[in-house]
Amino acid sequence: SSALLLVEEMDVVTYHDYAPIRDSAENHAILKLVSGGKPILVTEIGETAYEMALGFPSNELKQSERLGDRLDAHLSSDGVFVWSLLDFDTTDPVAIGRSPWTKRLQANFGILRTDGSAKPAFKTVSTAFGAFLN
């Protein structure tokens, strides 16, 4: 993790976690070991719900499950930020590029749909944040 390169220079360690979910808990544990007790904030995690066909590459239920797994991997962190609250009708090509594939993936990271209705991931995040607060 790039966070390891600067751990000595920082008062708080932050990083984004989009590694394979199976590696999230281990990567976090390693960072915690070498951080010298400094607070660790996972400043961005997320999962897409974009479904091209028949659940590929994801769908709303898979998004919820994967996001729950990723949140579970970071229960020992000092904070987690989820990207993003809302799905997007349009995406900014300056930020993510012009690839139609990437635009569709990025537009579906929200835990709320564009109309404001809750996706299954909304409950997953609410439940997980309750665990962080306890």
Beta strands, then each sheet from edge to edge (+ up, - down):
strand 1: 13-16
strand 2: 40-45
strand 3: 51-53
strand 4: 56-57
strand 5: 79-82
sheet 1: 1+ 2+ 5+
sheet 2: 3+ 4-
end
